[in-house]
Amino acid sequence: MHQSQRTLQEFRTTLSPAEVLEQAKTFFSRRNSIYATFLEHESPTHVAFRGQGGEELIIGATTHKNETLVTGSTYLFDMQVARFFTTLPALEFAEMMLPPGPADTPAVTA
């Protein structure tokens, strides 16, 4: 995985943006290790944390078409963001089958 793929991560969930941000505050503030972060500021759509060496970690959440899109942006805490996403209920996709097209119809031979 390239660094650019780790610094900005996205996830879709069934939770509301407010619920996501509340869970982020709990998840990232409870760590007692070198990866501890401290809430720096927040708004209705994001929370920002500071961690080791002044590293910034941002979690944003917004509603998009009956789902909540969650983004996590950081340089150092990419593994923790990925772990946080696993604690959220994932959006379930219903697979819709298309009717068979011309390529899917068996050829009739006479």
Secondary structure as UniProt FT lines:
FT   HELIX           3..7
FT   STRAND          8..13
FT   HELIX           17..29
FT   TURN            34..35
FT   STRAND          38..43
FT   TURN            44..45
FT   STRAND          46..50
FT   HELIX           52..54
FT   STRAND          56..63
FT   STRAND          68..74
FT   HELIX           78..86
FT   HELIX           102..104
//
